[in-house]
Amino acid sequence: MLTVEGAVLIHATGQLDAYLSTFNMYGEEISDPLIYVEITPRNKRVDIGESLKLNVEGIYTSKTVPISGDWFKVEGNQENRIDDCRNTETCEVEYETPGLKLVKTSVLADEELTDFVRIRVEK
């Protein structure tokens, strides 16, 4: 767990096999390994009260595809699940305080794969 003083951390977790040899929900066959996961958009600036839609993608050796995860807001060592963002490819977040916020996604495959994104919340 990453602890950052004065920051809010959003954490997404999900289950995904590292090697998929079946068809995904889009009808595409994926048989290569999952290399890493990525949250988009990257390094975004938003105003207080403005919502931001985040996406989680799985990066394979041959393609990039959306994946699902469970999303959490984490403050300090406490994780709070975002009920509307259970097992989803996207999650909308909104901040009520200014400052630098961090967002984390984590997908459990053969190993845990994570990614971080900075969000600057301005007045």
VMD Tcl script that builds the backbone (N, CA, C; Angstrom):
set m [mol new atoms 369]
animate dup $m
set s [atomselect $m all]
$s set {name element resname resid chain x y z} {
  {N N MET 1 A 0.833 -1.165 0.000}
  {CA C MET 1 A 0.000 0.000 0.000}
  {C C MET 1 A 0.885 1.237 0.000}
  {N N LEU 2 A 0.548 2.197 -0.800}
  {CA C LEU 2 A 1.259 3.458 -0.883}
  {C C LEU 2 A 0.578 4.445 0.034}
  {N N THR 3 A 1.351 5.103 0.887}
  {CA C THR 3 A 0.798 6.126 1.753}
  {C C THR 3 A 1.406 7.449 1.347}
  {N N VAL 4 A 0.558 8.412 1.032}
  {CA C VAL 4 A 1.013 9.729 0.627}
  {C C VAL 4 A 0.360 10.740 1.545}
  {N N GLU 5 A 1.145 11.526 2.251}
  {CA C GLU 5 A 0.644 12.498 3.198}
  {C C GLU 5 A -0.248 13.517 2.505}
  {N N GLY 6 A -1.452 13.700 3.037}
  {CA C GLY 6 A -2.345 14.729 2.545}
  {C C GLY 6 A -2.999 14.429 1.209}
  {N N ALA 7 A -2.949 13.194 0.740}
  {CA C ALA 7 A -3.538 12.869 -0.562}
  {C C ALA 7 A -4.640 11.838 -0.389}
  {N N VAL 8 A -5.561 11.828 -1.307}
  {CA C VAL 8 A -6.592 10.809 -1.355}
  {C C VAL 8 A -6.176 9.804 -2.416}
  {N N LEU 9 A -6.289 8.527 -2.101}
  {CA C LEU 9 A -5.885 7.474 -3.012}
  {C C LEU 9 A -7.115 6.670 -3.386}
  {N N ILE 10 A -7.336 6.471 -4.670}
  {CA C ILE 10 A -8.425 5.620 -5.124}
  {C C ILE 10 A -7.802 4.346 -5.632}
  {N N HIS 11 A -8.358 3.221 -5.208}
  {CA C HIS 11 A -7.749 1.927 -5.457}
  {C C HIS 11 A -8.767 1.040 -6.151}
  {N N ALA 12 A -8.430 0.515 -7.306}
  {CA C ALA 12 A -9.320 -0.406 -8.019}
  {C C ALA 12 A -8.688 -1.786 -8.046}
  {N N THR 13 A -9.458 -2.794 -7.706}
  {CA C THR 13 A -8.945 -4.149 -7.749}
  {C C THR 13 A -9.893 -5.014 -8.548}
  {N N GLY 14 A -9.369 -6.043 -9.148}
  {CA C GLY 14 A -10.203 -6.968 -9.905}
  {C C GLY 14 A -9.477 -8.269 -10.131}
  {N N GLN 15 A -10.169 -9.272 -10.616}
  {CA C GLN 15 A -9.586 -10.573 -10.901}
  {C C GLN 15 A -9.505 -10.743 -12.411}
  {N N LEU 16 A -8.380 -11.186 -12.909}
  {CA C LEU 16 A -8.213 -11.438 -14.327}
  {C C LEU 16 A -7.096 -12.450 -14.501}
  {N N ASP 17 A -7.314 -13.485 -15.314}
  {CA C ASP 17 A -6.248 -14.444 -15.589}
  {C C ASP 17 A -5.177 -13.766 -16.424}
  {N N ALA 18 A -3.915 -14.041 -16.120}
  {CA C ALA 18 A -2.816 -13.415 -16.850}
  {C C ALA 18 A -2.746 -13.912 -18.283}
  {N N TYR 19 A -3.158 -15.127 -18.522}
  {CA C TYR 19 A -3.194 -15.659 -19.878}
  {C C TYR 19 A -4.634 -16.031 -20.205}
  {N N LEU 20 A -5.228 -15.330 -21.146}
  {CA C LEU 20 A -6.596 -15.620 -21.544}
  {C C LEU 20 A -6.560 -16.346 -22.871}
  {N N SER 21 A -7.194 -17.489 -22.933}
  {CA C SER 21 A -7.240 -18.218 -24.193}
  {C C SER 21 A -8.672 -18.390 -24.669}
  {N N THR 22 A -9.573 -17.617 -24.089}
  {CA C THR 22 A -10.973 -17.640 -24.493}
  {C C THR 22 A -11.344 -16.273 -25.043}
  {N N PHE 23 A -12.581 -16.123 -25.457}
  {CA C PHE 23 A -13.018 -14.855 -26.014}
  {C C PHE 23 A -13.400 -13.895 -24.897}
  {N N ASN 24 A -13.012 -12.635 -25.053}
  {CA C ASN 24 A -13.419 -11.629 -24.080}
  {C C ASN 24 A -14.825 -11.145 -24.410}
  {N N MET 25 A -15.338 -10.192 -23.653}
  {CA C MET 25 A -16.709 -9.717 -23.828}
  {C C MET 25 A -16.932 -9.016 -25.168}
  {N N TYR 26 A -15.869 -8.681 -25.878}
  {CA C TYR 26 A -15.985 -8.013 -27.171}
  {C C TYR 26 A -15.850 -8.999 -28.330}
  {N N GLY 27 A -15.776 -10.301 -28.024}
  {CA C GLY 27 A -15.676 -11.311 -29.059}
  {C C GLY 27 A -14.277 -11.500 -29.620}
  {N N GLU 28 A -13.271 -10.894 -28.959}
  {CA C GLU 28 A -11.891 -11.028 -29.424}
  {C C GLU 28 A -11.201 -12.134 -28.621}
  {N N GLU 29 A -10.397 -12.929 -29.285}
  {CA C GLU 29 A -9.636 -13.949 -28.585}
  {C C GLU 29 A -8.311 -13.353 -28.132}
  {N N ILE 30 A -7.996 -13.555 -26.862}
  {CA C ILE 30 A -6.743 -13.056 -26.296}
  {C C ILE 30 A -6.004 -14.255 -25.724}
  {N N SER 31 A -4.838 -14.536 -26.257}
  {CA C SER 31 A -4.082 -15.681 -25.764}
  {C C SER 31 A -2.678 -15.285 -25.315}
  {N N ASP 32 A -2.374 -13.997 -25.342}
  {CA C ASP 32 A -1.049 -13.548 -24.919}
  {C C ASP 32 A -1.110 -13.021 -23.488}
  {N N PRO 33 A 0.039 -12.832 -22.854}
  {CA C PRO 33 A 0.053 -12.455 -21.432}
  {C C PRO 33 A -0.348 -10.999 -21.183}
  {N N LEU 34 A -0.974 -10.802 -20.029}
  {CA C LEU 34 A -1.265 -9.463 -19.537}
  {C C LEU 34 A 0.032 -8.903 -18.960}
  {N N ILE 35 A 0.508 -7.775 -19.523}
  {CA C ILE 35 A 1.794 -7.218 -19.117}
  {C C ILE 35 A 1.627 -6.197 -17.993}
  {N N TYR 36 A 0.679 -5.257 -18.168}
  {CA C TYR 36 A 0.410 -4.272 -17.130}
  {C C TYR 36 A -0.979 -3.692 -17.328}
  {N N VAL 37 A -1.424 -2.909 -16.333}
  {CA C VAL 37 A -2.704 -2.224 -16.409}
  {C C VAL 37 A -2.462 -0.726 -16.373}
  {N N GLU 38 A -3.419 0.027 -16.924}
  {CA C GLU 38 A -3.240 1.472 -17.004}
  {C C GLU 38 A -4.571 2.189 -16.795}
  {N N ILE 39 A -4.514 3.249 -16.002}
  {CA C ILE 39 A -5.671 4.123 -15.806}
  {C C ILE 39 A -5.538 5.290 -16.776}
  {N N THR 40 A -6.643 5.662 -17.406}
  {CA C THR 40 A -6.693 6.869 -18.227}
  {C C THR 40 A -7.907 7.677 -17.799}
  {N N PRO 41 A -7.870 8.997 -17.909}
  {CA C PRO 41 A -6.810 9.834 -18.451}
  {C C PRO 41 A -5.645 9.979 -17.473}
  {N N ARG 42 A -4.512 10.422 -17.981}
  {CA C ARG 42 A -3.295 10.596 -17.194}
  {C C ARG 42 A -3.139 12.057 -16.773}
  {N N ASN 43 A -2.636 12.284 -15.559}
  {CA C ASN 43 A -2.257 13.612 -15.060}
  {C C ASN 43 A -3.273 14.693 -15.423}
  {N N LYS 44 A -4.476 14.531 -14.943}
  {CA C LYS 44 A -5.603 15.402 -15.274}
  {C C LYS 44 A -5.767 16.517 -14.234}
  {N N ARG 45 A -6.261 17.677 -14.693}
  {CA C ARG 45 A -6.636 18.778 -13.803}
  {C C ARG 45 A -8.145 18.929 -13.846}
  {N N VAL 46 A -8.776 19.034 -12.650}
  {CA C VAL 46 A -10.212 19.240 -12.563}
  {C C VAL 46 A -10.497 20.296 -11.506}
  {N N ASP 47 A -11.679 20.888 -11.571}
  {CA C ASP 47 A -12.124 21.834 -10.558}
  {C C ASP 47 A -12.843 21.088 -9.440}
  {N N ILE 48 A -12.892 21.693 -8.265}
  {CA C ILE 48 A -13.650 21.130 -7.152}
  {C C ILE 48 A -15.083 20.899 -7.618}
  {N N GLY 49 A -15.624 19.726 -7.319}
  {CA C GLY 49 A -16.998 19.391 -7.688}
  {C C GLY 49 A -17.167 18.861 -9.098}
  {N N GLU 50 A -16.128 18.928 -9.912}
  {CA C GLU 50 A -16.197 18.413 -11.277}
  {C C GLU 50 A -15.924 16.907 -11.255}
  {N N SER 51 A -16.779 16.126 -11.919}
  {CA C SER 51 A -16.551 14.682 -11.936}
  {C C SER 51 A -15.553 14.317 -13.030}
  {N N LEU 52 A -14.853 13.235 -12.804}
  {CA C LEU 52 A -13.846 12.750 -13.743}
  {C C LEU 52 A -14.082 11.268 -13.968}
  {N N LYS 53 A -14.220 10.869 -15.218}
  {CA C LYS 53 A -14.414 9.465 -15.566}
  {C C LYS 53 A -13.057 8.812 -15.796}
  {N N LEU 54 A -12.777 7.766 -15.024}
  {CA C LEU 54 A -11.527 7.018 -15.121}
  {C C LEU 54 A -11.790 5.675 -15.784}
  {N N ASN 55 A -10.840 5.202 -16.570}
  {CA C ASN 55 A -10.941 3.922 -17.268}
  {C C ASN 55 A -9.763 3.045 -16.882}
  {N N VAL 56 A -9.975 1.731 -16.855}
  {CA C VAL 56 A -8.896 0.772 -16.605}
  {C C VAL 56 A -8.751 -0.091 -17.850}
  {N N GLU 57 A -7.518 -0.204 -18.339}
  {CA C GLU 57 A -7.244 -1.028 -19.511}
  {C C GLU 57 A -6.151 -2.040 -19.183}
  {N N GLY 58 A -6.262 -3.217 -19.777}
  {CA C GLY 58 A -5.227 -4.233 -19.672}
  {C C GLY 58 A -4.339 -4.174 -20.906}
  {N N ILE 59 A -3.048 -4.123 -20.707}
  {CA C ILE 59 A -2.090 -4.045 -21.793}
  {C C ILE 59 A -1.478 -5.434 -21.978}
  {N N TYR 60 A -1.771 -6.043 -23.119}
  {CA C TYR 60 A -1.249 -7.353 -23.475}
  {C C TYR 60 A -0.112 -7.154 -24.484}
  {N N THR 61 A 0.596 -8.202 -24.834}
  {CA C THR 61 A 1.686 -8.052 -25.794}
  {C C THR 61 A 1.186 -7.659 -27.173}
  {N N SER 62 A -0.057 -8.016 -27.524}
  {CA C SER 62 A -0.556 -7.724 -28.867}
  {C C SER 62 A -1.663 -6.681 -28.925}
  {N N LYS 63 A -2.266 -6.322 -27.794}
  {CA C LYS 63 A -3.375 -5.368 -27.834}
  {C C LYS 63 A -3.667 -4.796 -26.457}
  {N N THR 64 A -4.469 -3.744 -26.454}
  {CA C THR 64 A -4.957 -3.102 -25.235}
  {C C THR 64 A -6.464 -3.262 -25.213}
  {N N VAL 65 A -7.007 -3.751 -24.081}
  {CA C VAL 65 A -8.447 -3.937 -23.970}
  {C C VAL 65 A -8.932 -3.434 -22.612}
  {N N PRO 66 A -10.179 -2.924 -22.546}
  {CA C PRO 66 A -10.749 -2.531 -21.259}
  {C C PRO 66 A -10.885 -3.758 -20.351}
  {N N ILE 67 A -10.669 -3.556 -19.051}
  {CA C ILE 67 A -10.862 -4.617 -18.066}
  {C C ILE 67 A -11.689 -4.058 -16.921}
  {N N SER 68 A -12.202 -4.922 -16.095}
  {CA C SER 68 A -13.042 -4.506 -14.970}
  {C C SER 68 A -12.293 -4.604 -13.656}
  {N N GLY 69 A -12.649 -3.746 -12.733}
  {CA C GLY 69 A -12.065 -3.780 -11.403}
  {C C GLY 69 A -13.034 -3.220 -10.383}
  {N N ASP 70 A -12.745 -3.447 -9.134}
  {CA C ASP 70 A -13.483 -2.827 -8.041}
  {C C ASP 70 A -12.700 -1.596 -7.617}
  {N N TRP 71 A -13.400 -0.505 -7.367}
  {CA C TRP 71 A -12.760 0.767 -7.062}
  {C C TRP 71 A -12.966 1.142 -5.599}
  {N N PHE 72 A -11.934 1.741 -5.015}
  {CA C PHE 72 A -11.952 2.139 -3.614}
  {C C PHE 72 A -11.379 3.544 -3.474}
  {N N LYS 73 A -11.938 4.314 -2.543}
  {CA C LYS 73 A -11.275 5.541 -2.104}
  {C C LYS 73 A -10.474 5.169 -0.865}
  {N N VAL 74 A -9.225 5.565 -0.859}
  {CA C VAL 74 A -8.345 5.228 0.252}
  {C C VAL 74 A -7.806 6.518 0.854}
  {N N GLU 75 A -8.013 6.655 2.164}
  {CA C GLU 75 A -7.455 7.795 2.890}
  {C C GLU 75 A -6.615 7.232 4.017}
  {N N GLY 76 A -5.317 7.498 3.944}
  {CA C GLY 76 A -4.408 6.896 4.922}
  {C C GLY 76 A -4.373 5.399 4.712}
  {N N ASN 77 A -4.709 4.629 5.751}
  {CA C ASN 77 A -4.729 3.165 5.648}
  {C C ASN 77 A -6.137 2.611 5.492}
  {N N GLN 78 A -7.133 3.474 5.306}
  {CA C GLN 78 A -8.528 3.032 5.221}
  {C C GLN 78 A -9.017 3.022 3.776}
  {N N GLU 79 A -9.579 1.882 3.345}
  {CA C GLU 79 A -10.140 1.752 2.004}
  {C C GLU 79 A -11.656 1.736 2.097}
  {N N ASN 80 A -12.308 2.552 1.272}
  {CA C ASN 80 A -13.764 2.601 1.215}
  {C C ASN 80 A -14.207 2.293 -0.206}
  {N N ARG 81 A -14.946 1.186 -0.361}
  {CA C ARG 81 A -15.410 0.762 -1.680}
  {C C ARG 81 A -16.404 1.775 -2.237}
  {N N ILE 82 A -16.265 2.075 -3.521}
  {CA C ILE 82 A -17.221 2.935 -4.210}
  {C C ILE 82 A -18.303 2.012 -4.757}
  {N N ASP 83 A -19.489 2.048 -4.155}
  {CA C ASP 83 A -20.545 1.088 -4.472}
  {C C ASP 83 A -20.940 1.076 -5.936}
  {N N ASP 84 A -20.978 2.237 -6.584}
  {CA C ASP 84 A -21.367 2.301 -7.990}
  {C C ASP 84 A -20.270 1.818 -8.935}
  {N N CYS 85 A -19.121 1.474 -8.395}
  {CA C CYS 85 A -17.972 1.087 -9.230}
  {C C CYS 85 A -17.444 -0.289 -8.848}
  {N N ARG 86 A -18.345 -1.245 -8.718}
  {CA C ARG 86 A -17.954 -2.632 -8.435}
  {C C ARG 86 A -17.825 -3.391 -9.748}
  {N N ASN 87 A -16.679 -3.976 -9.977}
  {CA C ASN 87 A -16.416 -4.776 -11.171}
  {C C ASN 87 A -16.764 -4.008 -12.453}
  {N N THR 88 A -16.227 -2.804 -12.571}
  {CA C THR 88 A -16.498 -1.945 -13.721}
  {C C THR 88 A -15.211 -1.546 -14.431}
  {N N GLU 89 A -15.349 -1.216 -15.706}
  {CA C GLU 89 A -14.212 -0.730 -16.500}
  {C C GLU 89 A -13.986 0.759 -16.283}
  {N N THR 90 A -15.011 1.467 -15.846}
  {CA C THR 90 A -14.912 2.908 -15.615}
  {C C THR 90 A -15.466 3.260 -14.242}
  {N N CYS 91 A -15.034 4.404 -13.739}
  {CA C CYS 91 A -15.552 4.900 -12.472}
  {C C CYS 91 A -15.478 6.425 -12.500}
  {N N GLU 92 A -16.582 7.068 -12.132}
  {CA C GLU 92 A -16.580 8.524 -12.039}
  {C C GLU 92 A -16.288 8.928 -10.604}
  {N N VAL 93 A -15.298 9.808 -10.439}
  {CA C VAL 93 A -14.925 10.307 -9.120}
  {C C VAL 93 A -15.065 11.819 -9.105}
  {N N GLU 94 A -15.271 12.345 -7.917}
  {CA C GLU 94 A -15.429 13.783 -7.732}
  {C C GLU 94 A -14.754 14.155 -6.417}
  {N N TYR 95 A -14.113 15.315 -6.384}
  {CA C TYR 95 A -13.393 15.751 -5.196}
  {C C TYR 95 A -13.966 17.064 -4.691}
  {N N GLU 96 A -14.056 17.191 -3.379}
  {CA C GLU 96 A -14.600 18.397 -2.750}
  {C C GLU 96 A -13.524 19.275 -2.130}
  {N N THR 97 A -12.268 18.833 -2.188}
  {CA C THR 97 A -11.170 19.611 -1.632}
  {C C THR 97 A -10.061 19.741 -2.671}
  {N N PRO 98 A -9.377 20.892 -2.686}
  {CA C PRO 98 A -8.294 21.077 -3.653}
  {C C PRO 98 A -7.045 20.302 -3.245}
  {N N GLY 99 A -6.157 20.106 -4.204}
  {CA C GLY 99 A -4.878 19.476 -3.920}
  {C C GLY 99 A -4.549 18.393 -4.922}
  {N N LEU 100 A -3.415 17.769 -4.720}
  {CA C LEU 100 A -2.954 16.684 -5.578}
  {C C LEU 100 A -3.547 15.380 -5.066}
  {N N LYS 101 A -4.269 14.684 -5.908}
  {CA C LYS 101 A -4.882 13.406 -5.554}
  {C C LYS 101 A -4.205 12.310 -6.361}
  {N N LEU 102 A -4.132 11.134 -5.784}
  {CA C LEU 102 A -3.581 9.981 -6.492}
  {C C LEU 102 A -4.679 8.964 -6.709}
  {N N VAL 103 A -4.624 8.296 -7.846}
  {CA C VAL 103 A -5.557 7.233 -8.160}
  {C C VAL 103 A -4.732 5.993 -8.452}
  {N N LYS 104 A -5.172 4.868 -7.906}
  {CA C LYS 104 A -4.462 3.609 -8.116}
  {C C LYS 104 A -5.440 2.565 -8.634}
  {N N THR 105 A -4.989 1.758 -9.571}
  {CA C THR 105 A -5.740 0.579 -9.976}
  {C C THR 105 A -4.884 -0.646 -9.735}
  {N N SER 106 A -5.537 -1.725 -9.361}
  {CA C SER 106 A -4.836 -2.975 -9.107}
  {C C SER 106 A -5.664 -4.120 -9.670}
  {N N VAL 107 A -5.036 -4.958 -10.479}
  {CA C VAL 107 A -5.693 -6.134 -11.050}
  {C C VAL 107 A -4.921 -7.354 -10.599}
  {N N LEU 108 A -5.631 -8.342 -10.087}
  {CA C LEU 108 A -4.995 -9.576 -9.645}
  {C C LEU 108 A -5.027 -10.591 -10.770}
  {N N ALA 109 A -3.858 -10.949 -11.262}
  {CA C ALA 109 A -3.722 -11.994 -12.283}
  {C C ALA 109 A -2.816 -13.050 -11.646}
  {N N ASP 110 A -1.782 -13.489 -12.316}
  {CA C ASP 110 A -0.803 -14.360 -11.662}
  {C C ASP 110 A -0.084 -13.589 -10.567}
  {N N GLU 111 A -0.018 -12.285 -10.733}
  {CA C GLU 111 A 0.535 -11.380 -9.743}
  {C C GLU 111 A -0.309 -10.111 -9.752}
  {N N GLU 112 A -0.140 -9.280 -8.758}
  {CA C GLU 112 A -0.891 -8.026 -8.713}
  {C C GLU 112 A -0.243 -7.007 -9.654}
  {N N LEU 113 A -1.048 -6.422 -10.528}
  {CA C LEU 113 A -0.581 -5.379 -11.441}
  {C C LEU 113 A -1.266 -4.079 -11.047}
  {N N THR 114 A -0.481 -2.993 -10.921}
  {CA C THR 114 A -1.037 -1.724 -10.464}
  {C C THR 114 A -0.585 -0.565 -11.345}
  {N N ASP 115 A -1.323 0.527 -11.235}
  {CA C ASP 115 A -0.968 1.760 -11.923}
  {C C ASP 115 A -1.432 2.931 -11.072}
  {N N PHE 116 A -0.729 4.047 -11.163}
  {CA C PHE 116 A -1.069 5.265 -10.442}
  {C C PHE 116 A -1.261 6.424 -11.406}
  {N N VAL 117 A -2.168 7.324 -11.063}
  {CA C VAL 117 A -2.415 8.533 -11.837}
  {C C VAL 117 A -2.565 9.696 -10.873}
  {N N ARG 118 A -2.001 10.840 -11.233}
  {CA C ARG 118 A -2.152 12.066 -10.434}
  {C C ARG 118 A -3.308 12.894 -10.981}
  {N N ILE 119 A -4.089 13.449 -10.071}
  {CA C ILE 119 A -5.171 14.363 -10.440}
  {C C ILE 119 A -5.011 15.628 -9.610}
  {N N ARG 120 A -4.904 16.753 -10.257}
  {CA C ARG 120 A -4.781 18.044 -9.567}
  {C C ARG 120 A -6.186 18.643 -9.467}
  {N N VAL 121 A -6.671 18.829 -8.245}
  {CA C VAL 121 A -7.987 19.422 -8.023}
  {C C VAL 121 A -7.780 20.887 -7.651}
  {N N GLU 122 A -8.397 21.769 -8.436}
  {CA C GLU 122 A -8.204 23.212 -8.255}
  {C C GLU 122 A -9.499 23.889 -7.831}
  {N N LYS 123 A -9.329 25.047 -7.184}
  {CA C LYS 123 A -10.492 25.840 -6.725}
  {C C LYS 123 A -11.204 26.464 -7.883}
}
mol reanalyze $m
mol bondsrecalc $m
mol representation Tube
mol addrep $m
